[in-house]
Amino acid sequence: MHCMIHNIPETRAKPPMPGKITSSDRKLFLFSVTAFILLTLVQGLHAQPLRQHPNQAFGNNEHLTYRVYYNSMFTGNVTAGEATISVKDSKQQMFGRQVWHIVGEGKSKGAFNWFYKVRDRFESYVDKEALIPYLFVRRTREGNYRKDDDVYFFHDQKLAVSRTAKKPVPENIQDFVSALFFMRTLNLEDFRADSSYHLNFFLDDSVYVSKILYRGTEEIKTSLGKIRCLKFAPMMATGEVFANAYPIEVWVTDDKNHLPVLVEAKVIVGSVRMELIEYKHLRNPFTARLK
């Protein structure tokens, strides 16, 4: 039994027209210089060897497409958007090591564009052998909210450097994109006796610890047919949207791929679902898909 649980040039904004240097320009320049100096100092140097973490779940050119929709007793299923996530063998090395370039994108569709347009892109450069990130890139566009960030992870120094802060982090820290793929590589034997797994990840200049609960096996019906799955519930922060600490349930294929097939988030009214509708270049046969 197995379990699971966003090239840089494409995401960078165009250079501004010549003019007065703003405070934001100075901050970005200082961040770039600091990150470059740190990266240069430790490039290819590791005081301690990185872990060797096995990965039989995913490989080069994997591409997954999801339909995102809202469901309630008043509306039924209403398509809200589409999300994709892809894995590429990066041509560039980081810290002298081979990395995966994982890109996740999400966009709203149809009527949702009129009142809450979403255009998100997240990238993670992940060490192929250690399954830890070196660079996390965030470009968030949600309604009137905009958030850009670049986070460099210096694992030897247990340090994360973003555009706005330098923070100490635990060993083998993840970003939230790399965390998803790391969880896909785990076995049920990696979970604790109480069927839980604790994972550290870095987001918005803070370290979070998520407790992920294993809830057993289940066969679910999707647009791809009936699929045999393992069911998990990751801990989330409570607030105005979520009513409890475990509002999200995740179904992943009960095979070597550990594909996230369905994600359901219970909100105050109804639920939001993300369902796998297309897949390409899986590393292993899709044996969890039943006829």
C-alpha positions in Angstrom: 0.0 0.0 0.0 1.2 3.5 -0.8 0.2 7.0 -0.2 0.8 10.7 -1.0 -0.7 13.2 0.7 3.5 26.1 -8.5 11.6 28.7 -17.3 12.0 31.5 -14.6 12.2 33.8 -17.6 8.6 33.1 -18.3 7.4 34.3 -15.0 9.5 37.5 -14.6 7.8 40.7 -15.3 9.1 42.9 -18.2 11.7 45.5 -17.1 10.2 48.9 -16.2 10.7 51.9 -18.5 13.6 54.1 -17.5 12.6 56.6 -14.8 12.8 57.3 -11.1 14.0 54.5 -8.9 11.3 53.5 -6.5 11.5 52.0 -3.0 10.2 48.7 -4.4 13.0 48.8 -7.0 15.6 49.2 -4.2 14.1 46.4 -2.2 14.1 44.0 -5.1 17.6 45.0 -6.1 18.9 44.3 -2.5 17.0 41.0 -2.4 18.6 39.9 -5.7 22.1 40.9 -4.6 21.7 39.1 -1.2 20.4 35.9 -2.9 23.1 36.0 -5.5 25.9 36.3 -2.9 24.5 33.5 -0.7 24.0 31.3 -3.7 27.5 32.0 -4.9 29.1 31.2 -1.5 27.5 27.8 -1.2 27.2 26.8 -4.8 28.3 23.2 -5.0 29.4 23.2 -1.4 27.6 21.0 1.2 28.8 20.8 4.7 26.7 17.7 5.2 25.5 15.3 2.5 21.9 15.6 1.5 19.6 12.7 2.1 18.8 10.2 -0.6 15.1 9.9 -0.9 13.6 7.2 -3.2 11.0 8.3 -5.9 9.0 5.8 -7.8 5.9 7.9 -8.2 6.6 10.6 -10.8 9.0 11.4 -13.6 9.9 13.7 -16.5 7.1 15.2 -18.6 4.2 14.2 -16.3 1.3 16.6 -17.0 -2.0 16.6 -15.0 -5.1 18.7 -15.8 -7.9 19.3 -13.2 -11.3 20.8 -13.4 -12.2 23.1 -10.4 -15.8 23.5 -9.6 -18.1 24.7 -6.8 -21.0 22.6 -5.5 -24.0 23.4 -3.3 -27.6 22.3 -3.0 -28.6 25.6 -4.7 -26.2 25.6 -7.6 -25.2 22.0 -8.3 -21.8 21.7 -10.0 -20.6 24.9 -11.4 -17.2 25.0 -13.2 -15.0 27.7 -11.7 -11.7 27.1 -13.4 -8.9 24.8 -14.5 -5.6 23.8 -13.0 -2.5 22.1 -14.4 0.7 20.8 -13.0 3.7 19.6 -14.9 7.1 18.1 -14.2 10.1 18.8 -16.4 13.7 17.8 -16.2 15.4 21.2 -15.7 18.3 22.0 -18.0 19.8 24.3 -15.3 21.4 22.9 -12.2 21.1 24.4 -8.7 23.9 24.0 -6.2 25.6 21.8 -8.8 22.8 19.3 -8.6 20.1 18.0 -11.0 16.6 19.3 -10.3 13.0 18.9 -11.3 11.2 22.0 -12.5 7.6 21.7 -11.3 5.0 24.2 -12.5 1.5 24.6 -11.3 -1.0 27.0 -12.9 -4.6 27.9 -12.1 -7.1 30.1 -13.8 -10.8 30.9 -13.5 -13.2 30.3 -16.3 -16.5 31.6 -17.6 -18.6 33.8 -15.4 -16.1 33.5 -12.5 -13.8 35.8 -14.5 -16.2 38.7 -14.1 -16.2 38.9 -10.3 -13.1 37.0 -9.2 -10.5 36.5 -12.0 -7.7 34.1 -11.1 -4.4 33.7 -12.9 -1.9 31.9 -10.6 1.4 30.4 -11.3 3.7 28.6 -8.9 7.1 27.0 -9.6 9.4 24.8 -7.6 12.9 23.7 -8.4 13.3 20.4 -6.6 16.5 18.3 -6.0 16.0 15.0 -7.8 17.7 12.9 -5.2 16.8 14.6 -1.9 13.3 15.8 -2.9 13.8 19.2 -1.3 13.3 22.6 -3.0 16.0 25.2 -3.9 13.8 27.9 -5.4 10.1 28.6 -5.1 8.5 31.1 -7.4 5.0 32.6 -6.8 2.9 34.8 -9.1 -0.6 35.2 -7.6 -3.3 37.1 -9.3 -6.7 36.7 -7.5 -9.3 39.4 -8.0 -7.6 42.6 -6.7 -5.0 40.6 -4.8 -1.5 40.4 -6.2 1.5 38.6 -4.6 4.9 37.9 -6.2 7.7 36.1 -4.3 10.9 34.2 -4.9 12.2 32.1 -2.1 15.7 30.5 -2.2 16.3 27.6 0.2 19.9 27.2 1.6 19.5 23.8 3.2 23.1 23.6 4.6 22.5 26.8 6.5 18.8 25.9 7.3 17.9 29.3 5.8 15.1 30.6 3.5 15.6 33.9 1.7 12.5 35.5 0.2 12.0 39.0 -1.3 11.1 40.4 2.1 12.8 38.2 4.8 15.5 35.8 5.8 14.2 33.1 8.0 15.6 30.0 9.8 13.9 26.8 8.7 14.0 23.1 9.8 16.0 20.4 8.0 14.5 19.3 4.6 11.9 22.1 4.6 9.4 22.0 1.7 7.5 24.6 -0.2 3.8 23.7 -0.8 4.4 22.5 -4.4 7.4 20.3 -3.5 5.4 19.1 -0.5 2.8 17.6 -2.7 5.3 15.6 -4.8 7.3 14.6 -1.7 4.1 13.1 -0.2 3.5 11.1 -3.4 6.7 9.2 -2.8 5.9 8.0 0.7 4.6 4.6 1.8 2.0 3.9 4.4 4.8 2.5 6.5 6.2 6.1 6.7 3.1 7.1 8.7 3.0 7.0 12.5 1.0 4.5 14.5 -1.9 6.9 14.7 -2.0 7.0 10.9 -0.6 10.5 10.7 2.4 12.2 9.1 3.9 15.6 10.0 5.4 17.8 7.3 7.1 21.2 7.5 6.6 23.7 4.7 7.5 27.4 4.1 5.0 30.0 2.9 4.6 33.7 3.3 7.9 34.0 5.3 6.6 31.5 7.9 7.2 27.8 8.7 4.1 25.7 9.0 3.7 22.1 10.3 0.8 20.2 8.7 -0.5 17.0 10.2 -1.8 14.6 7.5 -4.2 11.9 8.5 -4.7 8.6 6.6 -8.4 7.8 6.4 -8.3 4.4 4.6 -9.2 3.1 1.1 -12.2 4.0 -1.1 -13.4 3.5 -4.6 -14.6 6.8 -6.2 -16.4 7.6 -9.4 -14.9 10.4 -11.6 -15.0 11.5 -15.2 -12.1 9.1 -15.8 -14.2 6.2 -14.4 -14.0 4.3 -11.1 -10.7 4.6 -9.3 -9.3 2.8 -6.3 -7.9 5.4 -3.9 -6.2 6.1 -0.6 -7.9 8.9 1.3 -6.1 11.6 3.3 -7.0 14.7 5.3 -4.4 17.4 5.7 -4.6 19.9 8.6 -5.5 23.4 7.6 -5.7 26.7 9.4 -9.3 27.6 10.5 -10.9 30.9 9.8 -13.8 32.5 8.0 -13.7 30.0 5.1 -12.9 26.7 6.9 -15.0 25.6 9.8 -12.6 23.0 11.2 -8.9 22.0 11.2 -9.4 19.2 8.7 -11.8 20.6 6.1 -10.0 19.1 3.1 -10.0 15.5 1.9 -7.7 14.2 -0.8 -8.1 11.0 -2.8 -4.9 9.6 -4.4 -4.5 6.5 -6.6 -3.8 3.3 -4.8 -0.9 2.4 -7.1 2.7 3.4 -7.6 1.8 6.8 -9.2 -0.1 8.2 -6.1 -1.9 10.6 -8.4 -4.1 13.2 -6.6 -7.4 12.3 -8.3 -9.9 14.4 -6.2 -9.6 17.2 -3.7 -12.7 18.4 -1.8 -12.8 21.4 0.5 -15.8 21.9 2.7 -16.5 25.7 3.0 -19.2 27.6 4.9 -21.8 27.0 2.1 -21.2 24.0 -0.1 -17.8 22.7 -1.2 -15.1 23.3 -3.8 -13.7 20.3 -5.7 -10.7 19.8 -7.9 -11.0 16.6 -10.1 -8.4 15.1 -12.4 -9.7 15.0 -15.9 -6.6 14.4 -18.0 -3.1 12.9 -17.5 0.0 12.4 -19.6 3.3 10.6 -19.3 2.8 8.8 -16.0 5.8 7.0 -14.7 3.9 3.8 -13.9 0.8 2.0 -15.3 -2.5 3.5 -14.0 -3.5 0.2 -12.3 -5.8 1.9 -9.8 -8.2 2.8 -12.6 -10.9 0.1 -12.6 -13.0 -1.0 -15.5 
